[in-house]
Amino acid sequence: MNDVRELMLKSLESTLTQDEQIKLKNALDTSEAMRKEMQDYELIRESLASSEPSFGEGFSNRVMQKLAKPQIDLFGSFKNIAISSVAAIALLMISVYFMDGSLDLDALYGIQGYSVEEEFYSFLNF
């Protein structure tokens, strides 16, 4: 089925070999849906061939102006990333404060209330 579609599309753009022509003709003779699809392809091809693509007035001038002055705003990109990072850090610190009640280094690292030996052994278990 896909082979026949490929042959239909190929027949619109180039000439088919004798075997391909026979295969396409047999498929079109046996299937009404294939004949309808081939007619649709031909109608689309005709309508596209008769249309002329065009651009609005001043299109080439606008493109050339954009190419002449590239607008790169690295500071704006950095600013957005920096603001997002600060917001994430602030949310993290707020959540630590609410969970532990303080913002000391032990609370930030998550090791408050444990002895060094217990913490060492818990890291070894992972």
PyMOL commands that set and color helices and strands:
alter all, ss='L'
color gray80, all
select helices_A, chain A and resi 2-13+18-30+32-50+59-68+74-100+105-109+116-125
alter helices_A, ss='H'
color red, helices_A
deselect
rebuild
show_as cartoon
